[in-house]
Amino acid sequence: MGKKVDNLVDEGFRVALVETAFFDGKFEIPHIDAPKEIIIPNGLVPFSLRNRSENNMDFVCCYEHDVNFRELITNTESLVDDLKRFPGIISPDCSLYLDAPLCVQIADIYLNRAVGHYLQKM
């Protein structure tokens, strides 16, 4: 189990999550493999409300304000056991703003994929 990360820069942008990843493209963003099986979810539950899922048959998603799923980005490893009770998790979707500097946009895409890659292995 990894330690909780308070500062993504100091921790190296969660490099422990991508130790087994392949990287794509000019910016070497972690690659997420296509699933072996397509599962259609019965429903979606936001990460911050996952404990309200009545039967745990919903997929967990991050379609909410970034601050509500920050724990998933900063404390991924310790959430694995909790997330395994759901049939699927949709990779995080950190907000991307067109007026943000390109390096910030790239960093957010990297974090989305780094966490997605790690969760895919669980």
N, CA, C and O atoms as CSV, one atom per row, in Angstrom:
chain,resi,resn,atom,element,x,y,z
A,1,MET,N,N,0.837,-1.168,0.000
A,1,MET,CA,C,0.000,0.000,0.000
A,1,MET,C,C,0.886,1.236,0.000
A,1,MET,O,O,1.864,1.314,0.743
A,2,GLY,N,N,0.534,2.199,-0.840
A,2,GLY,CA,C,1.336,3.404,-0.936
A,2,GLY,C,C,0.964,4.424,0.121
A,2,GLY,O,O,-0.044,4.300,0.816
A,3,LYS,N,N,1.789,5.411,0.215
A,3,LYS,CA,C,1.519,6.475,1.181
A,3,LYS,C,C,0.618,7.522,0.554
A,3,LYS,O,O,0.567,7.664,-0.667
A,4,LYS,N,N,-0.092,8.255,1.402
A,4,LYS,CA,C,-0.941,9.329,0.916
A,4,LYS,C,C,-0.052,10.450,0.408
A,4,LYS,O,O,0.943,10.798,1.044
A,5,VAL,N,N,-0.401,11.001,-0.707
A,5,VAL,CA,C,0.382,12.054,-1.340
A,5,VAL,C,C,-0.322,13.385,-1.121
A,5,VAL,O,O,-1.499,13.531,-1.452
A,6,ASP,N,N,0.386,14.342,-0.572
A,6,ASP,CA,C,-0.193,15.669,-0.386
A,6,ASP,C,C,0.194,16.618,-1.509
A,6,ASP,O,O,-0.549,17.548,-1.819
A,7,ASN,N,N,1.350,16.390,-2.119
A,7,ASN,CA,C,1.850,17.272,-3.153
A,7,ASN,C,C,2.298,16.423,-4.334
A,7,ASN,O,O,3.293,15.704,-4.244
A,8,LEU,N,N,1.571,16.507,-5.435
A,8,LEU,CA,C,1.859,15.666,-6.595
A,8,LEU,C,C,3.229,15.942,-7.198
A,8,LEU,O,O,3.861,15.039,-7.747
A,9,VAL,N,N,3.683,17.162,-7.100
A,9,VAL,CA,C,4.992,17.502,-7.666
A,9,VAL,C,C,6.098,16.845,-6.853
A,9,VAL,O,O,7.000,16.228,-7.420
A,10,ASP,N,N,6.041,16.973,-5.530
A,10,ASP,CA,C,7.075,16.381,-4.682
A,10,ASP,C,C,7.144,14.871,-4.843
A,10,ASP,O,O,8.226,14.291,-4.757
A,11,GLU,N,N,6.011,14.228,-5.075
A,11,GLU,CA,C,5.958,12.776,-5.200
A,11,GLU,C,C,6.342,12.332,-6.611
A,11,GLU,O,O,6.487,11.133,-6.849
A,12,GLY,N,N,6.504,13.234,-7.526
A,12,GLY,CA,C,6.883,12.865,-8.886
A,12,GLY,C,C,5.704,12.486,-9.754
A,12,GLY,O,O,5.823,11.630,-10.630
A,13,PHE,N,N,4.580,13.109,-9.521
A,13,PHE,CA,C,3.380,12.879,-10.320
A,13,PHE,C,C,2.952,11.417,-10.344
A,13,PHE,O,O,2.591,10.879,-11.390
A,14,ARG,N,N,2.997,10.790,-9.185
A,14,ARG,CA,C,2.479,9.445,-8.977
A,14,ARG,C,C,3.163,8.389,-9.855
A,14,ARG,O,O,2.501,7.503,-10.394
A,15,VAL,N,N,4.477,8.488,-9.993
A,15,VAL,CA,C,5.220,7.560,-10.845
A,15,VAL,C,C,5.078,6.111,-10.404
A,15,VAL,O,O,5.207,5.208,-11.232
A,16,ALA,N,N,4.816,5.863,-9.128
A,16,ALA,CA,C,4.627,4.485,-8.665
A,16,ALA,C,C,3.424,3.826,-9.336
A,16,ALA,O,O,3.368,2.601,-9.444
A,17,LEU,N,N,2.467,4.628,-9.783
A,17,LEU,CA,C,1.282,4.075,-10.438
A,17,LEU,C,C,1.568,3.554,-11.843
A,17,LEU,O,O,0.808,2.741,-12.369
A,18,VAL,N,N,2.641,4.010,-12.444
A,18,VAL,CA,C,2.896,3.662,-13.841
A,18,VAL,C,C,4.158,2.821,-14.030
A,18,VAL,O,O,4.729,2.790,-15.120
A,19,GLU,N,N,4.587,2.145,-12.973
A,19,GLU,CA,C,5.811,1.332,-13.069
A,19,GLU,C,C,5.728,0.284,-14.172
A,19,GLU,O,O,6.750,-0.048,-14.773
A,20,THR,N,N,4.541,-0.245,-14.456
A,20,THR,CA,C,4.391,-1.292,-15.478
A,20,THR,C,C,3.732,-0.770,-16.746
A,20,THR,O,O,3.359,-1.558,-17.616
A,21,ALA,N,N,3.585,0.532,-16.862
A,21,ALA,CA,C,2.862,1.109,-18.005
A,21,ALA,C,C,3.724,1.182,-19.259
A,21,ALA,O,O,4.952,1.247,-19.200
A,22,PHE,N,N,3.035,1.168,-20.391
A,22,PHE,CA,C,3.625,1.540,-21.663
A,22,PHE,C,C,3.184,2.976,-21.903
A,22,PHE,O,O,2.110,3.383,-21.459
A,23,PHE,N,N,4.010,3.741,-22.606
A,23,PHE,CA,C,3.726,5.150,-22.799
A,23,PHE,C,C,3.550,5.437,-24.286
A,23,PHE,O,O,4.259,4.886,-25.129
A,24,ASP,N,N,2.591,6.310,-24.590
A,24,ASP,CA,C,2.237,6.638,-25.964
A,24,ASP,C,C,2.550,8.081,-26.298
A,24,ASP,O,O,2.505,8.964,-25.442
A,25,GLY,N,N,2.865,8.297,-27.550
A,25,GLY,CA,C,2.913,9.627,-28.111
A,25,GLY,C,C,4.081,10.492,-27.678
A,25,GLY,O,O,4.942,10.099,-26.891
A,26,LYS,N,N,4.061,11.681,-28.234
A,26,LYS,CA,C,5.106,12.674,-28.028
A,26,LYS,C,C,5.308,12.996,-26.541
A,26,LYS,O,O,6.435,13.236,-26.106
A,27,PHE,N,N,4.232,13.001,-25.771
A,27,PHE,CA,C,4.326,13.374,-24.362
A,27,PHE,C,C,4.414,12.164,-23.434
A,27,PHE,O,O,4.409,12.309,-22.212
A,28,GLU,N,N,4.494,10.978,-24.019
A,28,GLU,CA,C,4.647,9.725,-23.261
A,28,GLU,C,C,3.620,9.609,-22.134
A,28,GLU,O,O,3.960,9.453,-20.962
A,29,ILE,N,N,2.377,9.691,-22.531
A,29,ILE,CA,C,1.247,9.534,-21.607
A,29,ILE,C,C,1.026,8.034,-21.401
A,29,ILE,O,O,1.106,7.273,-22.366
A,30,PRO,N,N,0.747,7.583,-20.162
A,30,PRO,CA,C,0.502,6.153,-19.934
A,30,PRO,C,C,-0.634,5.632,-20.811
A,30,PRO,O,O,-1.662,6.286,-20.986
A,31,HIS,N,N,-0.419,4.452,-21.346
A,31,HIS,CA,C,-1.389,3.784,-22.222
A,31,HIS,C,C,-2.315,2.922,-21.372
A,31,HIS,O,O,-1.863,2.222,-20.467
A,32,ILE,N,N,-3.595,2.974,-21.663
A,32,ILE,CA,C,-4.567,2.095,-21.003
A,32,ILE,C,C,-5.076,1.122,-22.057
A,32,ILE,O,O,-5.606,1.523,-23.093
A,33,ASP,N,N,-4.904,-0.166,-21.773
A,33,ASP,CA,C,-5.343,-1.199,-22.716
A,33,ASP,C,C,-6.862,-1.238,-22.810
A,33,ASP,O,O,-7.566,-0.892,-21.862
A,34,ALA,N,N,-7.352,-1.664,-23.964
A,34,ALA,CA,C,-8.790,-1.886,-24.122
A,34,ALA,C,C,-9.197,-3.030,-23.193
A,34,ALA,O,O,-8.419,-3.961,-22.988
A,35,PRO,N,N,-10.390,-2.972,-22.637
A,35,PRO,CA,C,-10.815,-4.057,-21.748
A,35,PRO,C,C,-10.997,-5.367,-22.508
A,35,PRO,O,O,-11.324,-5.366,-23.695
A,36,LYS,N,N,-10.785,-6.473,-21.819
A,36,LYS,CA,C,-10.982,-7.792,-22.429
A,36,LYS,C,C,-12.456,-8.060,-22.672
A,36,LYS,O,O,-12.823,-8.806,-23.580
A,37,GLU,N,N,-13.296,-7.446,-21.852
A,37,GLU,CA,C,-14.737,-7.637,-21.951
A,37,GLU,C,C,-15.414,-6.291,-21.730
A,37,GLU,O,O,-15.017,-5.521,-20.855
A,38,ILE,N,N,-16.433,-6.018,-22.525
A,38,ILE,CA,C,-17.207,-4.795,-22.353
A,38,ILE,C,C,-18.374,-5.110,-21.410
A,38,ILE,O,O,-19.177,-6.006,-21.672
A,39,ILE,N,N,-18.449,-4.361,-20.319
A,39,ILE,CA,C,-19.539,-4.531,-19.363
A,39,ILE,C,C,-20.365,-3.249,-19.376
A,39,ILE,O,O,-19.836,-2.156,-19.175
A,40,ILE,N,N,-21.647,-3.392,-19.612
A,40,ILE,CA,C,-22.538,-2.232,-19.579
A,40,ILE,C,C,-22.977,-2.043,-18.127
A,40,ILE,O,O,-23.586,-2.939,-17.543
A,41,PRO,N,N,-22.672,-0.884,-17.542
A,41,PRO,CA,C,-23.033,-0.689,-16.131
A,41,PRO,C,C,-24.541,-0.563,-15.935
A,41,PRO,O,O,-25.256,-0.072,-16.809
A,42,ASN,N,N,-25.009,-1.014,-14.777
A,42,ASN,CA,C,-26.414,-0.813,-14.407
A,42,ASN,C,C,-26.675,0.649,-14.090
A,42,ASN,O,O,-27.787,1.148,-14.268
A,43,GLY,N,N,-25.645,1.323,-13.622
A,43,GLY,CA,C,-25.749,2.730,-13.271
A,43,GLY,C,C,-24.372,3.267,-12.941
A,43,GLY,O,O,-23.389,2.525,-12.912
A,44,LEU,N,N,-24.313,4.556,-12.694
A,44,LEU,CA,C,-23.059,5.209,-12.321
A,44,LEU,C,C,-23.241,5.870,-10.965
A,44,LEU,O,O,-24.304,6.414,-10.666
A,45,VAL,N,N,-22.207,5.818,-10.157
A,45,VAL,CA,C,-22.219,6.506,-8.875
A,45,VAL,C,C,-20.948,7.350,-8.793
A,45,VAL,O,O,-19.853,6.836,-9.017
A,46,PRO,N,N,-21.080,8.629,-8.476
A,46,PRO,CA,C,-19.883,9.454,-8.342
A,46,PRO,C,C,-18.968,8.918,-7.241
A,46,PRO,O,O,-19.441,8.372,-6.244
A,47,PHE,N,N,-17.688,9.073,-7.425
A,47,PHE,CA,C,-16.708,8.598,-6.449
A,47,PHE,C,C,-17.057,9.056,-5.040
A,47,PHE,O,O,-17.002,8.260,-4.102
A,48,SER,N,N,-17.411,10.317,-4.877
A,48,SER,CA,C,-17.673,10.855,-3.539
A,48,SER,C,C,-18.944,10.296,-2.908
A,48,SER,O,O,-19.134,10.424,-1.698
A,49,LEU,N,N,-19.819,9.677,-3.705
A,49,LEU,CA,C,-21.078,9.126,-3.192
A,49,LEU,C,C,-21.114,7.602,-3.266
A,49,LEU,O,O,-22.180,7.004,-3.120
A,50,ARG,N,N,-19.972,6.970,-3.490
A,50,ARG,CA,C,-19.945,5.524,-3.707
A,50,ARG,C,C,-20.505,4.728,-2.537
A,50,ARG,O,O,-21.018,3.627,-2.738
A,51,ASN,N,N,-20.419,5.253,-1.331
A,51,ASN,CA,C,-20.946,4.519,-0.181
A,51,ASN,C,C,-22.472,4.533,-0.125
A,51,ASN,O,O,-23.074,3.836,0.692
A,52,ARG,N,N,-23.088,5.321,-0.983
A,52,ARG,CA,C,-24.558,5.353,-1.061
A,52,ARG,C,C,-25.107,4.363,-2.079
A,52,ARG,O,O,-26.321,4.196,-2.193
A,53,SER,N,N,-24.219,3.708,-2.816
A,53,SER,CA,C,-24.659,2.718,-3.799
A,53,SER,C,C,-25.302,1.551,-3.049
A,53,SER,O,O,-24.646,0.897,-2.238
A,54,GLU,N,N,-26.577,1.292,-3.316
A,54,GLU,CA,C,-27.321,0.308,-2.538
A,54,GLU,C,C,-26.812,-1.118,-2.687
A,54,GLU,O,O,-26.727,-1.846,-1.698
A,55,ASN,N,N,-26.477,-1.527,-3.897
A,55,ASN,CA,C,-26.081,-2.925,-4.102
A,55,ASN,C,C,-24.705,-3.075,-4.739
A,55,ASN,O,O,-24.323,-4.172,-5.147
A,56,ASN,N,N,-23.970,-1.988,-4.825
A,56,ASN,CA,C,-22.621,-1.993,-5.407
A,56,ASN,C,C,-22.596,-2.522,-6.836
A,56,ASN,O,O,-21.574,-3.052,-7.274
A,57,MET,N,N,-23.692,-2.392,-7.567
A,57,MET,CA,C,-23.725,-2.832,-8.960
A,57,MET,C,C,-23.466,-1.675,-9.928
A,57,MET,O,O,-23.428,-1.874,-11.142
A,58,ASP,N,N,-23.290,-0.481,-9.393
A,58,ASP,CA,C,-22.981,0.688,-10.220
A,58,ASP,C,C,-21.489,0.741,-10.504
A,58,ASP,O,O,-20.687,0.214,-9.733
A,59,PHE,N,N,-21.120,1.365,-11.594
A,59,PHE,CA,C,-19.727,1.693,-11.850
A,59,PHE,C,C,-19.413,2.993,-11.097
A,59,PHE,O,O,-20.257,3.886,-11.014
A,60,VAL,N,N,-18.226,3.089,-10.564
A,60,VAL,CA,C,-17.782,4.325,-9.924
A,60,VAL,C,C,-17.227,5.238,-11.017
A,60,VAL,O,O,-16.451,4.800,-11.867
A,61,CYS,N,N,-17.621,6.482,-10.989
A,61,CYS,CA,C,-17.115,7.441,-11.979
A,61,CYS,C,C,-16.648,8.707,-11.263
A,61,CYS,O,O,-16.928,8.909,-10.081
A,62,CYS,N,N,-15.948,9.534,-11.983
A,62,CYS,CA,C,-15.434,10.787,-11.421
A,62,CYS,C,C,-16.039,11.970,-12.157
A,62,CYS,O,O,-15.373,12.983,-12.371
A,63,TYR,N,N,-17.298,11.841,-12.542
A,63,TYR,CA,C,-17.973,12.920,-13.246
A,63,TYR,C,C,-18.541,13.911,-12.231
A,63,TYR,O,O,-19.755,14.054,-12.085
A,64,GLU,N,N,-17.647,14.578,-11.549
A,64,GLU,CA,C,-17.984,15.552,-10.530
A,64,GLU,C,C,-16.803,16.503,-10.392
A,64,GLU,O,O,-15.783,16.318,-11.055
A,65,HIS,N,N,-16.925,17.500,-9.555
A,65,HIS,CA,C,-15.843,18.463,-9.368
A,65,HIS,C,C,-14.580,17.739,-8.899
A,65,HIS,O,O,-14.650,16.840,-8.062
A,66,ASP,N,N,-13.444,18.130,-9.436
A,66,ASP,CA,C,-12.165,17.463,-9.149
A,66,ASP,C,C,-11.891,17.297,-7.657
A,66,ASP,O,O,-11.356,16.271,-7.236
A,67,VAL,N,N,-12.249,18.290,-6.862
A,67,VAL,CA,C,-11.960,18.220,-5.429
A,67,VAL,C,C,-12.687,17.031,-4.782
A,67,VAL,O,O,-12.236,16.525,-3.754
A,68,ASN,N,N,-13.794,16.585,-5.362
A,68,ASN,CA,C,-14.557,15.470,-4.805
A,68,ASN,C,C,-13.898,14.109,-5.033
A,68,ASN,O,O,-14.223,13.143,-4.343
A,69,PHE,N,N,-12.977,14.023,-5.993
A,69,PHE,CA,C,-12.270,12.748,-6.195
A,69,PHE,C,C,-10.754,12.899,-6.051
A,69,PHE,O,O,-9.984,12.053,-6.506
A,70,ARG,N,N,-10.350,13.986,-5.413
A,70,ARG,CA,C,-8.917,14.216,-5.195
A,70,ARG,C,C,-8.257,13.039,-4.484
A,70,ARG,O,O,-7.122,12.676,-4.793
A,71,GLU,N,N,-8.972,12.445,-3.529
A,71,GLU,CA,C,-8.425,11.308,-2.783
A,71,GLU,C,C,-8.054,10.158,-3.722
A,71,GLU,O,O,-7.076,9.451,-3.479
A,72,LEU,N,N,-8.823,9.970,-4.785
A,72,LEU,CA,C,-8.505,8.906,-5.735
A,72,LEU,C,C,-7.187,9.185,-6.450
A,72,LEU,O,O,-6.435,8.255,-6.743
A,73,ILE,N,N,-6.903,10.431,-6.729
A,73,ILE,CA,C,-5.654,10.807,-7.390
A,73,ILE,C,C,-4.477,10.713,-6.425
A,73,ILE,O,O,-3.400,10.246,-6.798
A,74,THR,N,N,-4.680,11.156,-5.183
A,74,THR,CA,C,-3.570,11.254,-4.240
A,74,THR,C,C,-3.378,10.028,-3.359
A,74,THR,O,O,-2.323,9.882,-2.741
A,75,ASN,N,N,-4.363,9.147,-3.286
A,75,ASN,CA,C,-4.297,8.016,-2.374
A,75,ASN,C,C,-4.813,6.742,-3.046
A,75,ASN,O,O,-5.485,5.926,-2.416
A,76,THR,N,N,-4.499,6.587,-4.300
A,76,THR,CA,C,-5.034,5.522,-5.139
A,76,THR,C,C,-4.852,4.134,-4.534
A,76,THR,O,O,-5.803,3.357,-4.442
A,77,GLU,N,N,-3.645,3.837,-4.130
A,77,GLU,CA,C,-3.321,2.469,-3.683
A,77,GLU,C,C,-4.174,2.024,-2.502
A,77,GLU,O,O,-4.580,0.864,-2.433
A,78,SER,N,N,-4.445,2.926,-1.584
A,78,SER,CA,C,-5.197,2.523,-0.393
A,78,SER,C,C,-6.695,2.409,-0.654
A,78,SER,O,O,-7.427,1.934,0.215
A,79,LEU,N,N,-7.170,2.828,-1.820
A,79,LEU,CA,C,-8.588,2.743,-2.152
A,79,LEU,C,C,-8.944,1.486,-2.940
A,79,LEU,O,O,-10.123,1.209,-3.164
A,80,VAL,N,N,-7.944,0.731,-3.357
A,80,VAL,CA,C,-8.176,-0.426,-4.216
A,80,VAL,C,C,-9.168,-1.408,-3.601
A,80,VAL,O,O,-10.121,-1.810,-4.269
A,81,ASP,N,N,-8.968,-1.803,-2.349
A,81,ASP,CA,C,-9.871,-2.773,-1.724
A,81,ASP,C,C,-11.306,-2.254,-1.682
A,81,ASP,O,O,-12.245,-3.011,-1.931
A,82,ASP,N,N,-11.482,-0.984,-1.374
A,82,ASP,CA,C,-12.815,-0.396,-1.349
A,82,ASP,C,C,-13.450,-0.419,-2.735
A,82,ASP,O,O,-14.637,-0.717,-2.868
A,83,LEU,N,N,-12.675,-0.109,-3.761
A,83,LEU,CA,C,-13.220,-0.025,-5.122
A,83,LEU,C,C,-13.483,-1.401,-5.743
A,83,LEU,O,O,-14.269,-1.511,-6.684
A,84,LYS,N,N,-12.845,-2.431,-5.236
A,84,LYS,CA,C,-13.048,-3.780,-5.783
A,84,LYS,C,C,-14.471,-4.301,-5.586
A,84,LYS,O,O,-14.869,-5.258,-6.251
A,85,ARG,N,N,-15.230,-3.701,-4.700
A,85,ARG,CA,C,-16.600,-4.167,-4.469
A,85,ARG,C,C,-17.553,-3.760,-5.597
A,85,ARG,O,O,-18.698,-4.208,-5.642
A,86,PHE,N,N,-17.071,-2.912,-6.503
A,86,PHE,CA,C,-17.869,-2.471,-7.637
A,86,PHE,C,C,-17.451,-3.230,-8.896
A,86,PHE,O,O,-16.291,-3.625,-9.018
A,87,PRO,N,N,-18.384,-3.439,-9.841
A,87,PRO,CA,C,-18.027,-4.175,-11.056
A,87,PRO,C,C,-17.123,-3.399,-12.016
A,87,PRO,O,O,-16.540,-3.989,-12.926
A,88,GLY,N,N,-17.002,-2.088,-11.825
A,88,GLY,CA,C,-16.147,-1.307,-12.711
A,88,GLY,C,C,-15.909,0.094,-12.190
A,88,GLY,O,O,-16.668,0.621,-11.377
A,89,ILE,N,N,-14.837,0.677,-12.680
A,89,ILE,CA,C,-14.471,2.043,-12.330
A,89,ILE,C,C,-14.126,2.756,-13.626
A,89,ILE,O,O,-13.343,2.254,-14.432
A,90,ILE,N,N,-14.702,3.905,-13.818
A,90,ILE,CA,C,-14.373,4.706,-14.995
A,90,ILE,C,C,-13.192,5.590,-14.619
A,90,ILE,O,O,-13.216,6.278,-13.598
A,91,SER,N,N,-12.177,5.565,-15.441
A,91,SER,CA,C,-10.944,6.301,-15.173
A,91,SER,C,C,-11.236,7.758,-14.824
A,91,SER,O,O,-12.131,8.369,-15.409
A,92,PRO,N,N,-10.485,8.319,-13.873
A,92,PRO,CA,C,-10.716,9.719,-13.476
A,92,PRO,C,C,-10.652,10.670,-14.660
A,92,PRO,O,O,-10.009,10.400,-15.674
A,93,ASP,N,N,-11.327,11.769,-14.499
A,93,ASP,CA,C,-11.427,12.757,-15.566
A,93,ASP,C,C,-11.154,14.137,-14.978
A,93,ASP,O,O,-12.067,14.942,-14.795
A,94,CYS,N,N,-9.868,14.398,-14.684
A,94,CYS,CA,C,-9.497,15.717,-14.169
A,94,CYS,C,C,-9.902,16.778,-15.181
A,94,CYS,O,O,-9.784,16.576,-16.390
A,95,SER,N,N,-10.372,17.896,-14.683
A,95,SER,CA,C,-10.825,18.968,-15.570
A,95,SER,C,C,-9.688,19.478,-16.445
A,95,SER,O,O,-8.556,19.638,-15.990
A,96,LEU,N,N,-10.009,19.727,-17.692
A,96,LEU,CA,C,-9.061,20.319,-18.633
A,96,LEU,C,C,-9.632,21.650,-19.100
A,96,LEU,O,O,-10.744,21.716,-19.624
A,97,TYR,N,N,-8.865,22.690,-18.905
A,97,TYR,CA,C,-9.304,24.023,-19.295
A,97,TYR,C,C,-8.449,24.508,-20.446
A,97,TYR,O,O,-7.220,24.510,-20.368
A,98,LEU,N,N,-9.111,24.922,-21.519
A,98,LEU,CA,C,-8.382,25.380,-22.704
A,98,LEU,C,C,-7.529,26.606,-22.437
A,98,LEU,O,O,-6.539,26.841,-23.131
A,99,ASP,N,N,-7.909,27.394,-21.428
A,99,ASP,CA,C,-7.116,28.584,-21.144
A,99,ASP,C,C,-6.006,28.315,-20.127
A,99,ASP,O,O,-5.263,29.226,-19.762
A,100,ALA,N,N,-5.894,27.059,-19.667
A,100,ALA,CA,C,-4.794,26.693,-18.763
A,100,ALA,C,C,-3.522,26.508,-19.596
A,100,ALA,O,O,-3.608,26.197,-20.784
A,101,PRO,N,N,-2.365,26.692,-19.001
A,101,PRO,CA,C,-1.121,26.445,-19.732
A,101,PRO,C,C,-1.086,24.992,-20.234
A,101,PRO,O,O,-1.597,24.083,-19.580
A,102,LEU,N,N,-0.484,24.802,-21.389
A,102,LEU,CA,C,-0.418,23.472,-21.994
A,102,LEU,C,C,0.198,22.452,-21.038
A,102,LEU,O,O,-0.251,21.307,-20.992
A,103,CYS,N,N,1.211,22.846,-20.278
A,103,CYS,CA,C,1.851,21.897,-19.365
A,103,CYS,C,C,0.870,21.417,-18.292
A,103,CYS,O,O,0.951,20.267,-17.860
A,104,VAL,N,N,-0.042,22.267,-17.860
A,104,VAL,CA,C,-1.050,21.874,-16.869
A,104,VAL,C,C,-2.047,20.912,-17.502
A,104,VAL,O,O,-2.436,19.927,-16.875
A,105,GLN,N,N,-2.462,21.183,-18.725
A,105,GLN,CA,C,-3.382,20.292,-19.425
A,105,GLN,C,C,-2.760,18.909,-19.614
A,105,GLN,O,O,-3.424,17.892,-19.411
A,106,ILE,N,N,-1.502,18.875,-19.999
A,106,ILE,CA,C,-0.801,17.604,-20.198
A,106,ILE,C,C,-0.661,16.854,-18.872
A,106,ILE,O,O,-0.835,15.636,-18.821
A,107,ALA,N,N,-0.348,17.583,-17.808
A,107,ALA,CA,C,-0.221,16.954,-16.487
A,107,ALA,C,C,-1.543,16.338,-16.047
A,107,ALA,O,O,-1.548,15.249,-15.474
A,108,ASP,N,N,-2.660,17.006,-16.300
A,108,ASP,CA,C,-3.960,16.457,-15.934
A,108,ASP,C,C,-4.297,15.206,-16.740
A,108,ASP,O,O,-4.851,14.250,-16.196
A,109,ILE,N,N,-3.970,15.205,-18.019
A,109,ILE,CA,C,-4.190,14.007,-18.841
A,109,ILE,C,C,-3.315,12.866,-18.327
A,109,ILE,O,O,-3.771,11.727,-18.233
A,110,TYR,N,N,-2.072,13.167,-17.998
A,110,TYR,CA,C,-1.179,12.159,-17.442
A,110,TYR,C,C,-1.780,11.553,-16.167
A,110,TYR,O,O,-1.815,10.330,-16.026
A,111,LEU,N,N,-2.250,12.390,-15.244
A,111,LEU,CA,C,-2.815,11.883,-13.986
A,111,LEU,C,C,-4.057,11.029,-14.234
A,111,LEU,O,O,-4.232,9.997,-13.588
A,112,ASN,N,N,-4.917,11.445,-15.157
A,112,ASN,CA,C,-6.083,10.632,-15.515
A,112,ASN,C,C,-5.639,9.230,-15.919
A,112,ASN,O,O,-6.166,8.232,-15.427
A,113,ARG,N,N,-4.676,9.171,-16.806
A,113,ARG,CA,C,-4.223,7.887,-17.338
A,113,ARG,C,C,-3.402,7.093,-16.335
A,113,ARG,O,O,-3.503,5.867,-16.300
A,114,ALA,N,N,-2.591,7.759,-15.516
A,114,ALA,CA,C,-1.779,7.050,-14.515
A,114,ALA,C,C,-2.681,6.314,-13.532
A,114,ALA,O,O,-2.464,5.137,-13.244
A,115,VAL,N,N,-3.682,7.003,-13.024
A,115,VAL,CA,C,-4.618,6.368,-12.092
A,115,VAL,C,C,-5.423,5.293,-12.824
A,115,VAL,O,O,-5.631,4.204,-12.288
A,116,GLY,N,N,-5.875,5.591,-14.039
A,116,GLY,CA,C,-6.619,4.596,-14.819
A,116,GLY,C,C,-5.807,3.340,-15.078
A,116,GLY,O,O,-6.331,2.230,-14.985
A,117,HIS,N,N,-4.538,3.506,-15.400
A,117,HIS,CA,C,-3.656,2.347,-15.624
A,117,HIS,C,C,-3.549,1.511,-14.356
A,117,HIS,O,O,-3.663,0.287,-14.408
A,118,TYR,N,N,-3.336,2.154,-13.237
A,118,TYR,CA,C,-3.182,1.440,-11.971
A,118,TYR,C,C,-4.456,0.689,-11.603
A,118,TYR,O,O,-4.402,-0.467,-11.184
A,119,LEU,N,N,-5.600,1.348,-11.762
A,119,LEU,CA,C,-6.870,0.713,-11.417
A,119,LEU,C,C,-7.191,-0.438,-12.356
A,119,LEU,O,O,-7.852,-1.398,-11.960
A,120,GLN,N,N,-6.730,-0.351,-13.594
A,120,GLN,CA,C,-6.978,-1.424,-14.554
A,120,GLN,C,C,-6.293,-2.718,-14.115
A,120,GLN,O,O,-6.761,-3.809,-14.442
A,121,LYS,N,N,-5.203,-2.603,-13.388
A,121,LYS,CA,C,-4.453,-3.785,-12.951
A,121,LYS,C,C,-5.122,-4.492,-11.764
A,121,LYS,O,O,-4.805,-5.647,-11.481
A,122,MET,N,N,-6.047,-3.807,-11.064
A,122,MET,CA,C,-6.605,-4.403,-9.857
A,122,MET,C,C,-7.544,-5.541,-10.086
A,122,MET,O,O,-8.068,-6.111,-9.130
